[in-house]
């Protein structure tokens, strides 16, 4: 048995209760990779924004809760 190089997809036909497990095709795998890259970028941007926010709060000597009270 060969090792799968691409993620698997499960297709479940609710009418017949048939379940098919198969490897992603090239188009599905390309979309999967694009989605993974987009998620990584979004996570990095969110982490950078959180770090910037924390740096500003540290400069001002405020906690996140105190800042919420001021801006709320």
MDTraj code that builds the backbone (N, CA, C; nanometers):
import mdtraj as md
import numpy as np

residues = "UNK UNK UNK UNK UNK UNK UNK UNK UNK UNK UNK UNK UNK UNK UNK UNK UNK UNK UNK UNK UNK UNK UNK UNK UNK UNK UNK UNK UNK UNK UNK UNK UNK UNK UNK UNK UNK UNK UNK UNK UNK UNK UNK UNK UNK UNK UNK UNK UNK UNK UNK UNK UNK UNK UNK UNK UNK UNK UNK UNK UNK UNK UNK UNK UNK UNK UNK UNK UNK UNK UNK UNK".split()
xyz = np.array([
    [0.0852, -0.1183, 0.0000],
    [0.0000, 0.0000, 0.0000],
    [0.0893, 0.1239, 0.0000],
    [0.0588, 0.2203, -0.0883],
    [0.1394, 0.3423, -0.0969],
    [0.0869, 0.4462, -0.0004],
    [0.1779, 0.5308, 0.0441],
    [0.1404, 0.6376, 0.1363],
    [0.0783, 0.7527, 0.0598],
    [-0.0305, 0.8055, 0.1122],
    [-0.0999, 0.9175, 0.0506],
    [-0.0166, 1.0446, 0.0649],
    [-0.0081, 1.1218, -0.0415],
    [0.0666, 1.2465, -0.0357],
    [-0.0254, 1.3672, -0.0241],
    [-0.1525, 1.3477, -0.0487],
    [-0.2499, 1.4570, -0.0403],
    [-0.3520, 1.4231, 0.0680],
    [-0.4149, 1.5261, 0.1256],
    [-0.5188, 1.5000, 0.2258],
    [-0.6349, 1.4209, 0.1654],
    [-0.7057, 1.3553, 0.2527],
    [-0.8193, 1.2742, 0.2105],
    [-0.9483, 1.3552, 0.2182],
    [-1.0433, 1.3170, 0.1344],
    [-1.1776, 1.3760, 0.1338],
    [-1.2760, 1.2641, 0.1620],
    [-1.3748, 1.2930, 0.2453],
    [-1.4820, 1.1971, 0.2714],
    [-1.6100, 1.2525, 0.2098],
    [-1.6706, 1.1712, 0.1266],
    [-1.7977, 1.2064, 0.0630],
    [-1.9031, 1.1125, 0.1195],
    [-2.0087, 1.1694, 0.1764],
    [-2.1152, 1.0893, 0.2370],
    [-2.2451, 1.1201, 0.1656],
    [-2.2998, 1.0200, 0.0996],
    [-2.4292, 1.0325, 0.0337],
    [-2.5344, 1.0020, 0.1389],
    [-2.6078, 1.1047, 0.1822],
    [-2.7055, 1.0888, 0.2893],
    [-2.8242, 1.0028, 0.2462],
    [-2.8549, 1.0008, 0.1175],
    [-2.9684, 0.9219, 0.0704],
    [-2.9391, 0.7723, 0.0737],
    [-2.8187, 0.7341, 0.0297],
    [-2.7840, 0.5912, 0.0227],
    [-2.6966, 0.5474, 0.1389],
    [-2.6499, 0.6420, 0.2176],
    [-2.5575, 0.6203, 0.3288],
    [-2.4225, 0.5652, 0.2809],
    [-2.3922, 0.5851, 0.1530],
    [-2.2632, 0.5429, 0.0977],
    [-2.1557, 0.6431, 0.1387],
    [-2.0418, 0.5933, 0.1798],
    [-1.9289, 0.6778, 0.2199],
    [-1.8102, 0.6439, 0.1313],
    [-1.7536, 0.7475, 0.0713],
    [-1.6369, 0.7301, -0.0139],
    [-1.5239, 0.8146, 0.0435],
    [-1.4109, 0.7513, 0.0720],
    [-1.2899, 0.8217, 0.1145],
    [-1.1925, 0.8174, -0.0025],
    [-1.1417, 0.9347, -0.0396],
    [-1.0475, 0.9392, -0.1509],
    [-0.9494, 1.0530, -0.1310],
    [-0.8385, 1.0460, -0.2012],
    [-0.7375, 1.1501, -0.1980],
    [-0.7878, 1.2703, -0.2788],
    [-0.7507, 1.3904, -0.2361],
    [-0.7882, 1.5106, -0.3111],
    [-0.7317, 1.5034, -0.4523],
    [-0.8086, 1.5566, -0.5485],
    [-0.7537, 1.5670, -0.6839],
    [-0.6673, 1.6933, -0.6908],
    [-0.6055, 1.7173, -0.8043],
    [-0.5116, 1.8301, -0.8161],
    [-0.5777, 1.9648, -0.7897],
    [-0.6981, 1.9855, -0.8434],
    [-0.7674, 2.1135, -0.8242],
    [-0.8052, 2.1336, -0.6774],
    [-0.8553, 2.0297, -0.6132],
    [-0.8920, 2.0388, -0.4716],
    [-0.7688, 2.0640, -0.3853],
    [-0.6581, 1.9977, -0.4199],
    [-0.5355, 2.0147, -0.3427],
    [-0.4789, 2.1554, -0.3587],
    [-0.4870, 2.2103, -0.4803],
    [-0.4402, 2.3478, -0.5040],
    [-0.5230, 2.4459, -0.4209],
    [-0.6542, 2.4255, -0.4162],
    [-0.7405, 2.5134, -0.3369],
    [-0.7110, 2.4974, -0.1880],
    [-0.6883, 2.3746, -0.1458],
    [-0.6530, 2.3461, -0.0066],
    [-0.5256, 2.4208, 0.0330],
    [-0.4243, 2.4150, -0.0541],
    [-0.2984, 2.4841, -0.0263],
    [-0.3189, 2.6354, -0.0222],
    [-0.3991, 2.6887, -0.1135],
    [-0.4271, 2.8325, -0.1148],
    [-0.4999, 2.8730, 0.0139],
    [-0.5951, 2.7909, 0.0565],
    [-0.6682, 2.8195, 0.1797],
    [-0.5755, 2.8159, 0.3009],
    [-0.4843, 2.7181, 0.3046],
    [-0.3890, 2.7083, 0.4153],
    [-0.2986, 2.8314, 0.4197],
    [-0.2529, 2.8773, 0.3038],
    [-0.1672, 2.9960, 0.2972],
    [-0.2429, 3.1200, 0.3430],
    [-0.3681, 3.1332, 0.2992],
    [-0.4493, 3.2490, 0.3393],
    [-0.4732, 3.2484, 0.4901],
    [-0.4983, 3.1314, 0.5465],
    [-0.5180, 3.1224, 0.6912],
    [-0.3904, 3.1580, 0.7673],
    [-0.2765, 3.1164, 0.7158],
    [-0.1489, 3.1482, 0.7808],
    [-0.1231, 3.2985, 0.7779],
    [-0.1539, 3.3620, 0.6659],
    [-0.1367, 3.5072, 0.6539],
    [-0.2300, 3.5794, 0.7496],
    [-0.3562, 3.5369, 0.7545],
    [-0.4537, 3.6003, 0.8437],
    [-0.4114, 3.5851, 0.9892],
    [-0.3593, 3.4679, 1.0258],
    [-0.3148, 3.4453, 1.1632],
    [-0.1953, 3.5343, 1.1960],
    [-0.1006, 3.5447, 1.1047],
    [0.0170, 3.6289, 1.1272],
    [-0.0225, 3.7757, 1.1413],
    [-0.1177, 3.8203, 1.0575],
    [-0.1639, 3.9594, 1.0665],
    [-0.2342, 3.9852, 1.1989],
    [-0.3159, 3.8905, 1.2431],
    [-0.3863, 3.9064, 1.3707],
    [-0.2877, 3.9098, 1.4874],
    [-0.1866, 3.8246, 1.4812],
    [-0.0855, 3.8235, 1.5877],
    [-0.0050, 3.9528, 1.5891],
    [0.0275, 4.0063, 1.4716],
    [0.1016, 4.1324, 1.4631],
    [0.0178, 4.2472, 1.5188],
    [-0.1107, 4.2467, 1.4854],
    [-0.2007, 4.3524, 1.5342],
    [-0.2140, 4.3442, 1.6862],
    [-0.2244, 4.2233, 1.7397],
    [-0.2347, 4.2063, 1.8847],
    [-0.1065, 4.2533, 1.9535],
    [0.0077, 4.2247, 1.8935],
    [0.1350, 4.2681, 1.9507],
    [0.1456, 4.4204, 1.9498],
    [0.1012, 4.4826, 1.8407],
    [0.1026, 4.6293, 1.8334],
    [0.0101, 4.6890, 1.9390],
    [-0.1070, 4.6295, 1.9524],
    [-0.2037, 4.6779, 2.0517],
    [-0.1440, 4.6668, 2.1923],
    [-0.0800, 4.5531, 2.2204],
    [-0.0208, 4.5339, 2.3523],
    [0.0949, 4.6307, 2.3758],
    [0.1728, 4.6604, 2.2730],
    [0.2835, 4.7552, 2.2863],
    [0.2316, 4.8946, 2.3219],
    [0.1222, 4.9345, 2.2598],
    [0.0630, 5.0654, 2.2907],
    [0.0110, 5.0676, 2.4336],
    [-0.0582, 4.9605, 2.4731],
    [-0.1089, 4.9550, 2.6105],
    [0.0058, 4.9581, 2.7113],
    [0.1143, 4.8874, 2.6810],
    [0.2301, 4.8879, 2.7709],
    [0.2905, 5.0279, 2.7819],
    [0.2986, 5.0989, 2.6680],
    [0.3518, 5.2361, 2.6695],
    [0.2676, 5.3276, 2.7566],
    [0.1356, 5.3082, 2.7475],
    [0.0437, 5.3918, 2.8238],
    [0.0275, 5.3436, 2.9680],
    [0.0758, 5.2234, 2.9959],
    [0.0618, 5.1695, 3.1315],
    [-0.0804, 5.1271, 3.1618],
    [-0.1530, 5.0809, 3.0594],
    [-0.2924, 5.0400, 3.0767],
    [-0.3067, 4.8901, 3.0526],
    [-0.4094, 4.8341, 3.1166],
    [-0.4460, 4.6966, 3.0855],
    [-0.5503, 4.6997, 2.9730],
    [-0.5758, 4.5858, 2.9130],
    [-0.6763, 4.5785, 2.8070],
    [-0.8130, 4.6174, 2.8600],
    [-0.8450, 4.5775, 2.9825],
    [-0.9741, 4.6136, 3.0426],
    [-0.9859, 4.7643, 3.0646],
    [-0.8780, 4.8265, 3.1087],
    [-0.8807, 4.9725, 3.1288],
    [-0.8978, 5.0454, 2.9960],
    [-0.8333, 4.9981, 2.8930],
    [-0.8474, 5.0594, 2.7611],
    [-0.9910, 5.0448, 2.7110],
    [-1.0513, 4.9292, 2.7333],
    [-1.1919, 4.9079, 2.6927],
    [-1.2844, 5.0062, 2.7642],
    [-1.2577, 5.0291, 2.8928],
    [-1.3391, 5.1245, 2.9673],
    [-1.3261, 5.2648, 2.9105],
    [-1.2052, 5.3042, 2.8745],
    [-1.1833, 5.4372, 2.8178],
    [-1.2497, 5.4543, 2.6815],
    [-1.2442, 5.3494, 2.6005],
    [-1.2943, 5.3578, 2.4639],
    [-1.4408, 5.3152, 2.4509],
    [-1.4928, 5.2520, 2.5533],
    [-1.6247, 5.1910, 2.5477],
    [-1.7357, 5.2850, 2.5540],
])
top = md.Topology()
chain = top.add_chain()
for i, resn in enumerate(residues, 1):
    res = top.add_residue(resn, chain, resSeq=i)
    for name in ("N", "CA", "C"):
        top.add_atom(name, md.element.get_by_symbol(name[0]), res)
traj = md.Trajectory(xyz[None], top)
